[in-house]
Amino acid sequence: MPQIVSYHLSPVSRVLARALVKLRHFGLPNILLGEQVVPEFLEPTDVQLLDAASRVLGNPDAIAEARRAAERLDVMLGPPGAVARLALEVIHAADRRPRC
């Protein structure tokens, strides 16, 4: 399913983010894939969001591209159950740790 990423920040958070965060993208799909596959908006107007949604949802090519990006993310992230696998890894690592 096509998506649009939108963030609304408090004025303080916006200043801190601009000063501290140096990323080309802020949407997780775009960060992971290293390119803009999902439109991103920081503090958009209603008109900007409606226009972006209309462009994405009314365009079969955009929908197909969103599916291709989702498939790439699926391959990158692996099968479902990542949180459970990570929890087991932490438990196993803790079991292998020497006791004081």
Secondary structure, DSSP 8 states (H G I E B T S, - for coil): ----EEE---HHHHHHHHHH---S--SHHHHHHTS--S-EEES--HHHHHHHHHHHHT-HHHHHHHHHHHHHHHHHH-SS-HHHHHHHHHHHHHHHS---
